[in-house]
Amino acid sequence: MDHHHLHHQDLWPEFWAYLENIKNENLDIFVTVNNPHTEWYEDIVSKCTDVFLVENKGMDFGGFLFAYNKIKHIDYKLIIKLHGKKRNSYLLVPPDEWRKYDI
């Protein structure tokens, strides 16, 4: 099971480029978003097990707790939590480039 919080849904294509390589019948992907009115929302819905609409409270962990409470009755052996960030204020690289650096 993978949970991914996408406050910045424009990062979806980048995440899906990795997730599609491991997606199979044994992997459920749950995504939390705070807005269903984006150009990426329908694509996210079509490729994931479920998408939950949650307020952006508690940063990425609030979305994870919401999703976990919805699926905790399922006997998963492993849960992976992903979170998309656009900026890293600790690194001196361009805002959308730091995720691509091998640090």
N, C-alpha and C positions, 0 to 999 in steps of 0.2 A: 504494500500500500504506500502510495506517495501522496503527501499533502503539499500543496503549493499555494501560497497566498500571493495574489497578483493585484496589488494596489495600482501598479503601473502596468496596465494590460498591454501596452505597446511592447513590452518585453516578451510577450507570449511567443512570437515566432522564434526568438532565440532559444527559449526554453524548450519549445516543441522540437526544435532541430535535434536536441539531445534526447528528449523523452521518447520520440518516435523510434529511436534505435533500440530501446529496451521494452517498449510496450508490447505486451502479449496477453494471452488469456489469463495469466497468473498475476498480472499487475493491474490494480485498480488505481486510478488517478482521481483525486478529489481536489478541487480548486475552490478557493474562496476569493470572491471579488466584492467590491463595494459599489459597482455601477454596471447595470446590464445594458447601458446605452453607449456602447463603444463599437468600433468597427471590428474588434477582435472577439467580442463576446460570443457570437454564434459559432465561430470556429472552436473556441474553447469548449463550449457545450457539446459540440459534435464529436470531440476527440477524448473527452474525459468521462469517467464513470458517473460523476455528479459534480455540479457546480453549486455552491452555496453563496447566497447574497448576504453579506454581513457588513455592519458598520465598520469603519476603520478605527476601532477602539482597541487598545492594547497592542498597538503596532501589529506585527505579523503573528505574535503569539495569541492574541485574541481570536483571530481567524482560525488558528490551529485548534484551540480549545473548543470553539464552536463546532468545527468539523469532527473532531474527536468524539465529542458528545453525541453526534449523529450516527457514528459508525462503530462506537466502542463495543457494541454487542457482537460484532463480527470477529472471529478468531484469527486475527492477522498474526503472523510470526515476526514480521518486521514492518516498522513504520518509518518512512523517510520524510522529513519535513524540509521543504525548500522555500526560500523567500527571495523574491526579486528586488534588487536595489538598483537605483539609477546612479547614485552618487556614492563616493567614498571620500569623505572629507579628510582622511588620514593620508591619502596618497596624492602626490603631485602629478597627476595625469588628467587628461580631459575627462569630463563627467561621464560620457558614455563609452569611454575606451578602457577604463580600469578593469572591467570584467574580463577583458581579452588578454591582459598581461599575465605572463607566467612569473608569479612572484614567489 
